[in-house]
Amino acid sequence: MRHDYEVSCASPSLAVAAELLAVDAVSLCDSDYSPAELAQLWANDALRVYVARCGRQLVGFCACLLTEWPWGRQLEVDALGVVPEHRRRGLAKRLVAKAIRKARGAGALWARAVVREDNAPSKAVFRALGFASGDVRDMLAYECRQRDGTLAPGLAHMGWERIEAKHSGNGWAEVQVVQTMAYRGLWIEGLELPPTSEGLGVALVAAILQHAVECGVDEVGWLAPHRGHPLRGCARAAGFSAHGRYRYWLADLA
Ligand SMILES: CC(C)(COP(=O)(O)OP(=O)(O)OC[C@H]1O[C@@H](n2cnc3c(N)ncnc32)[C@H](O)[C@@H]1OP(=O)(O)O)[C@@H](O)C(=O)NCCC(=O)NCCS
């Protein structure tokens, strides 16, 4: 059967939030928010949502963030889902391509996605759009607040920041505070730590977690690089747990 699809940028509303959550429930299964909460955070924050419709039915979405880095703006392709009956018809590719066109128009220099290593369909989408993959990493996450389907009260701020710690030397972490359609998070992006300073690692992890609590996030996520990284042991000792193997996928939009 032939289908006509329309891909567009969606404006925040309670009705579309409910449709998005229905598609999420049969694709990513990631968001515990109610339609009202999703509509609220979508209206206030930097979330951009692209949708695919078959007639009136919403059959796919791509939720993105524009993040600000010291070197410029970046598109984060954060959530992508197509209902099973409409898969393998190019919808995910069209949704991400639309998000990229809009982000480029808004001055984004890079696009990024984080994809689980065993997710062949998702990897195929980003590969087909010219994204290049980074090395395989372990997703480590720390839960600051039990996710119970409610929106955490008031975010102190969002965006990029550098957190420093001192203990027989200096170390720092670059972090982003974000609101996605599934959680409020603090993403650990970059780290600089002398290889032999365990005390400094412990101090840095403690400073990151303190910042996360002050910012009111649900969880802290880190794509931890290689097994010998000096902060891995400190993160695990502080309560971070492992959630599988992922890669960054990056595209240069400049
Ligand atoms: C990942 C997902 C969004 C892909 O949606 P889709 O609309 O079927 O993807 P497309 O039709 O645009 O396919 C794009 C490319 O992926 C390939 N592809 C799609 N499904 C595939 C599969 N199951 N196995 C291998 N390749 C696949 C297509 O052949 C196409 O490649 P091509 O351009 O070289 O022909 C969909 O499978 C989904 O919702 N999965 C569950 C949620 C999920 O994993 N989301 C991504 C999290 S990062």
Ligand as a Chemical Component Dictionary entry (heavy atoms), coordinates in Angstrom:
data_LIG
# 
_chem_comp.id                   LIG 
_chem_comp.type                 NON-POLYMER 
_chem_comp.pdbx_formal_charge   0 
_chem_comp.three_letter_code    LIG 
# 
loop_
_chem_comp_atom.comp_id 
_chem_comp_atom.atom_id 
_chem_comp_atom.alt_atom_id 
_chem_comp_atom.type_symbol 
_chem_comp_atom.charge 
_chem_comp_atom.model_Cartn_x 
_chem_comp_atom.model_Cartn_y 
_chem_comp_atom.model_Cartn_z 
_chem_comp_atom.pdbx_ordinal 
LIG C1  C1  C 0 15.542 3.619  14.482 1  
LIG C2  C2  C 0 14.216 3.962  13.807 2  
LIG C3  C3  C 0 13.784 5.343  14.264 3  
LIG C4  C4  C 0 14.432 3.943  12.277 4  
LIG O1  O1  O 0 13.245 4.417  11.673 5  
LIG P1  P1  P 0 12.884 4.133  10.126 6  
LIG O2  O2  O 0 11.903 5.182  9.720  7  
LIG O3  O3  O 0 12.489 2.730  9.964  8  
LIG O4  O4  O 0 14.305 4.381  9.405  9  
LIG P2  P2  P 0 14.494 4.724  7.852  10 
LIG O5  O5  O 0 13.400 4.056  7.082  11 
LIG O6  O6  O 0 14.653 6.204  7.703  12 
LIG O7  O7  O 0 15.841 3.989  7.528  13 
LIG C5  C5  C 0 17.055 4.688  7.395  14 
LIG C6  C6  C 0 18.151 3.710  7.088  15 
LIG O8  O8  O 0 18.214 2.697  8.101  16 
LIG C7  C7  C 0 18.080 1.418  7.502  17 
LIG N1  N1  N 0 17.335 0.575  8.411  18 
LIG C8  C8  C 0 16.124 0.842  8.925  19 
LIG N2  N2  N 0 15.736 -0.187 9.726  20 
LIG C9  C9  C 0 16.742 -1.094 9.685  21 
LIG C10 C10 C 0 16.935 -2.352 10.309 22 
LIG N3  N3  N 0 15.984 -2.892 11.111 23 
LIG N4  N4  N 0 18.092 -3.009 10.062 24 
LIG C11 C11 C 0 19.032 -2.477 9.262  25 
LIG N5  N5  N 0 18.913 -1.274 8.645  26 
LIG C12 C12 C 0 17.769 -0.600 8.863  27 
LIG C13 C13 C 0 17.333 1.668  6.227  28 
LIG O9  O9  O 0 17.573 0.633  5.279  29 
LIG C14 C14 C 0 17.915 2.953  5.774  30 
LIG O10 O10 O 0 19.209 2.771  5.219  31 
LIG P3  P3  P 0 19.523 3.242  3.725  32 
LIG O11 O11 O 0 19.303 4.705  3.684  33 
LIG O12 O12 O 0 20.955 2.855  3.547  34 
LIG O13 O13 O 0 18.542 2.474  2.883  35 
LIG C15 C15 C 0 13.096 2.920  14.157 36 
LIG O14 O14 O 0 13.602 1.635  13.850 37 
LIG C16 C16 C 0 12.652 2.958  15.614 38 
LIG O15 O15 O 0 11.742 3.717  15.977 39 
LIG N6  N6  N 0 13.283 2.130  16.473 40 
LIG C17 C17 C 0 12.946 2.076  17.914 41 
LIG C18 C18 C 0 13.418 3.333  18.638 42 
LIG C19 C19 C 0 14.912 3.581  18.449 43 
LIG O16 O16 O 0 15.736 2.684  18.545 44 
LIG N7  N7  N 0 15.239 4.877  18.213 45 
LIG C20 C20 C 0 16.607 5.350  18.013 46 
LIG C21 C21 C 0 17.303 5.572  19.307 47 
LIG S1  S1  S 0 18.865 6.409  19.047 48 
# 
loop_
_chem_comp_bond.comp_id 
_chem_comp_bond.atom_id_1 
_chem_comp_bond.atom_id_2 
_chem_comp_bond.value_order 
_chem_comp_bond.pdbx_ordinal 
LIG C1  C2  SING 1  
LIG C2  C3  SING 2  
LIG C2  C4  SING 3  
LIG C2  C15 SING 4  
LIG C4  O1  SING 5  
LIG O1  P1  SING 6  
LIG P1  O2  DOUB 7  
LIG P1  O3  SING 8  
LIG P1  O4  SING 9  
LIG O4  P2  SING 10 
LIG P2  O5  DOUB 11 
LIG P2  O6  SING 12 
LIG P2  O7  SING 13 
LIG O7  C5  SING 14 
LIG C5  C6  SING 15 
LIG C6  O8  SING 16 
LIG C6  C14 SING 17 
LIG O8  C7  SING 18 
LIG C7  N1  SING 19 
LIG C7  C13 SING 20 
LIG N1  C8  SING 21 
LIG N1  C12 SING 22 
LIG C8  N2  DOUB 23 
LIG N2  C9  SING 24 
LIG C9  C10 SING 25 
LIG C9  C12 DOUB 26 
LIG C10 N3  SING 27 
LIG C10 N4  DOUB 28 
LIG N4  C11 SING 29 
LIG C11 N5  DOUB 30 
LIG N5  C12 SING 31 
LIG C13 O9  SING 32 
LIG C13 C14 SING 33 
LIG C14 O10 SING 34 
LIG O10 P3  SING 35 
LIG P3  O11 DOUB 36 
LIG P3  O12 SING 37 
LIG P3  O13 SING 38 
LIG C15 O14 SING 39 
LIG C15 C16 SING 40 
LIG C16 O15 DOUB 41 
LIG C16 N6  SING 42 
LIG N6  C17 SING 43 
LIG C17 C18 SING 44 
LIG C18 C19 SING 45 
LIG C19 O16 DOUB 46 
LIG C19 N7  SING 47 
LIG N7  C20 SING 48 
LIG C20 C21 SING 49 
LIG C21 S1  SING 50 
# 
